[in-house]
Amino acid sequence: MIKNRLDKLRLKLKEKGLDAVLLTKRENYIYISGFTGTFAYVFVTQNDAILLTDFRYVSQAEKQADLFEVVEYKGKILDSIKEVLQSKDIEKLGFEDDYITYNKYEEMKKNLLVKELIPLGSIIDNLRIIKDEDEIETIKKAVKIADDAFFHILNYIKPGVREFEIAAEIEYFMKKSGAKGPSFETIVASGYRSALPHGTASFKKIEKNEGVTLDFGCIYKDYCSDMTRTVFVGQPKEELLDIYNVVLNAQKSALEKAAKGLSGREIDLVARDIISKNGYGENFGHGLGHGVGLEVHEKPRLSTKSDDVMENNMVVTIEPGIYVNGVGGVRIEDIIVINDNNPIVLTASSKEIIVL
Ligand SMILES: [Mn+2]
């Protein structure tokens, strides 16, 4: 698995004319090396794979990154890296331009003494975009934990309970089920607050006859899940139920159309057309979805601006929503795996109207 990823990275290095890459973004070095600790500099050339870390992580790195030579650095990390670069005659070094701070870049330029520091752009993101079997299995577990948490929380949502209590219960449940934690700040947006697309849980109490949007996910073995459901407590306004049916129709249609070869824009348009035709075009102000993996939001993007083309084994969300001030909002989100013309839906929670 790691061998395969290293081979692909080395091919990219060749294409780009790079002698080596230096990775420090955690998701990227997990992907390339297998090491999951929070601190490492991962260095890869055509012939070498070296992981520099400190005392805390040496034995973990040796175990997890078994295709890498693990070097424990003492003193300044950039001095250790400079030594490695000089011993390997590196002239063109790729770095993570979308992650390294300006300060770090200046420091690297001054201290590493390589001829050229070359931005990697999306090279690593593009390697991570198609998931292998192990990754899909891990994501399935993360999705299952979130599905179970949704089922669990339905008994907990009632008038008088505060949004943050619901968020805490969801997160506690997920952690007890083996998750490392939530994959982002849990969204619980009830009543008028459900018109906020990203209303993280507040002190507001759930009231009778309103909707509650729950958007949450967990991290399981470093892979993320992400799901959204809107449920109702008592009898919601007629318009909110109409909105629910429009969102559900848009969500199902886009999900069914999601296929290999289509762009993120084309799939987004399927949902957007349905929502617009029902008069809510202005109320769907975000993209349809995004890739999910080591990061909860990663490539590919599904939006009006996305040229990303779907390929098999990309894992993406489909999450249209409608938000109307004074009425409320509805969003429905599933995770799917692109699979020719038959996407595999990982999220198992019901999408039918749930009235509590
Ligand atoms: Mn999402």
Boltz pocket constraint, residues with backbone or C-beta under 6 A from the ligand:
constraints:
  - pocket:
      binder: B
      contacts: [[A, 226], [A, 227], [A, 296], [A, 317], [A, 319], [A, 333]]
      max_distance: 6.0
